[in-house]
Amino acid sequence: LKPEPAHHNSNKMGKKQSKMSEQCEVVLVGCGCPLRGMGWYHGVQLLDNRSPSCKLSYVVEPWFMGAGATGPGGEEFAEFQKETEKTHGVGFHKSLADLPAIPEGTKRLALISGRTADNPRLLSEAIEVCNNYNMIGMET
């Protein structure tokens, strides 16, 4: 599942790509449903290397990896998860507490992009769990 390509000056048009060791790991918190959630769209942008200094490394999705797995959008999310794990090696987790430790010298960013009602809880969890992260950002 991919959105229509944006008309922009991407790094595919000649920009030099960052080396893997220089890229910041991004943890997308609150992916949402493919083709509907803004978190999902940000994830696709990262997978398309539209921000060459960042690499989508992990997705934390409490709803679709929990109670929402069998509800509306659950099947689409599971398909996206399977394809993204296979194609890009992205790790999927139900909570921030499930993420592996940050390797020494690695930069990591938690990008919170959940539902408005969930974001305060997700931010609190990120502050509690992500004390070694370089940055926590919230999509608004």
C-alpha positions as CSV (number, residue, x, y, z in Angstrom):
1,L,0.0,0.0,0.0
2,K,1.6,3.2,-1.1
3,P,0.2,6.7,-1.7
4,E,0.5,8.5,-5.0
5,P,4.0,9.8,-5.5
6,A,4.4,13.4,-4.5
7,H,5.9,16.0,-6.9
8,H,9.0,17.1,-5.0
9,N,12.7,17.3,-5.3
10,S,13.7,13.9,-3.8
11,N,17.1,12.5,-3.3
12,K,16.4,10.1,-6.1
13,M,17.0,13.1,-8.4
14,G,20.7,13.4,-7.4
15,K,20.9,14.2,-3.7
16,K,23.6,12.3,-2.0
17,Q,22.2,9.6,0.4
18,S,23.4,9.5,4.0
19,K,25.4,6.5,5.1
20,M,23.6,4.1,7.3
21,S,25.9,4.9,10.2
22,E,25.0,8.5,10.0
23,Q,21.3,8.1,9.8
24,C,19.0,8.6,12.8
25,E,16.8,5.6,13.7
26,V,13.2,6.6,13.8
27,V,10.6,5.0,15.9
28,L,7.2,5.7,14.6
29,V,4.7,5.7,17.5
30,G,1.1,5.4,16.4
31,C,1.2,4.3,12.8
32,G,-2.5,3.9,12.3
33,C,-4.3,2.3,9.4
34,P,-2.6,2.2,5.9
35,L,-3.9,4.8,3.5
36,R,-5.7,6.6,6.4
37,G,-3.3,7.4,9.3
38,M,-0.9,10.3,9.2
39,G,1.6,8.1,11.1
40,W,1.4,5.5,8.3
41,Y,2.0,8.3,5.7
42,H,5.0,9.5,7.6
43,G,6.3,6.0,7.7
44,V,5.9,5.6,3.9
45,Q,7.8,8.9,3.4
46,L,10.7,7.6,5.5
47,L,10.6,4.2,3.7
48,D,10.9,6.2,0.4
49,N,14.0,7.9,1.8
50,R,12.4,11.4,1.6
51,S,14.4,12.3,4.7
52,P,17.9,10.8,3.9
53,S,19.2,11.6,7.4
54,C,16.6,9.3,8.9
55,K,15.7,5.6,8.7
56,L,12.5,4.1,9.8
57,S,13.7,1.4,12.1
58,Y,10.7,0.6,14.3
59,V,7.0,1.0,14.4
60,V,5.1,1.0,17.7
61,E,1.4,0.4,17.1
62,P,-0.6,-0.4,20.3
63,W,-4.0,-0.6,18.7
64,F,-3.5,-2.7,15.6
65,M,-1.1,-5.0,17.3
66,G,-3.5,-5.3,20.2
67,A,-7.3,-5.0,20.5
68,G,-7.7,-3.5,17.1
69,A,-6.0,-6.3,15.2
70,T,-9.3,-8.0,14.2
71,G,-11.3,-4.8,13.8
72,P,-11.6,-2.4,10.9
73,G,-8.2,-1.7,9.4
74,G,-6.6,-4.6,11.2
75,E,-6.1,-6.7,8.1
76,E,-4.6,-3.8,6.1
77,F,-2.2,-3.0,9.0
78,A,-1.1,-6.7,9.2
79,E,-0.4,-6.7,5.5
80,F,1.6,-3.5,5.7
81,Q,3.5,-4.9,8.7
82,K,4.4,-8.1,6.9
83,E,5.6,-6.3,3.8
84,T,7.5,-3.7,5.7
85,E,9.3,-6.2,7.8
86,K,10.2,-8.3,4.8
87,T,11.2,-5.5,2.4
88,H,12.8,-3.0,4.8
89,G,13.7,-4.9,8.0
90,V,11.6,-2.6,10.2
91,G,10.7,-4.0,13.6
92,F,7.1,-3.8,14.8
93,H,6.2,-3.6,18.5
94,K,3.1,-3.2,20.6
95,S,4.7,-0.7,23.1
96,L,7.8,1.4,23.4
97,A,8.9,-0.7,26.4
98,D,9.3,-3.6,23.9
99,L,12.0,-1.9,21.8
100,P,15.6,-3.0,22.0
101,A,18.2,-0.9,23.7
102,I,19.9,1.8,21.7
103,P,23.4,0.8,20.5
104,E,26.1,3.1,21.6
105,G,26.7,6.0,19.2
106,T,23.3,5.6,17.6
107,K,20.9,8.5,17.3
108,R,17.2,7.6,17.8
109,L,14.1,9.7,17.4
110,A,10.6,8.8,18.6
111,L,8.0,10.3,16.3
112,I,4.6,10.3,17.9
113,S,1.8,10.3,15.4
114,G,-1.1,8.7,17.1
115,R,-4.7,9.8,17.5
116,T,-5.1,13.2,19.2
117,A,-6.8,11.5,22.2
118,D,-3.9,9.0,22.6
119,N,-1.0,11.4,22.1
120,P,-0.7,12.6,25.7
121,R,-0.4,9.0,26.9
122,L,2.0,8.1,24.2
123,L,4.1,11.2,25.0
124,S,4.2,10.3,28.7
125,E,5.2,6.8,27.8
126,A,8.0,8.1,25.5
127,I,9.3,10.4,28.2
128,E,9.4,7.5,30.7
129,V,10.8,4.8,28.4
130,C,12.9,6.8,26.0
131,N,15.4,8.5,28.3
132,N,18.3,7.7,26.0
133,Y,16.7,9.0,22.9
134,N,18.1,12.1,21.2
135,M,14.7,13.5,20.5
136,I,11.0,12.9,20.9
137,G,8.8,14.6,18.3
138,M,5.0,14.9,18.0
139,E,3.2,15.2,14.7
140,T,0.5,17.8,14.9
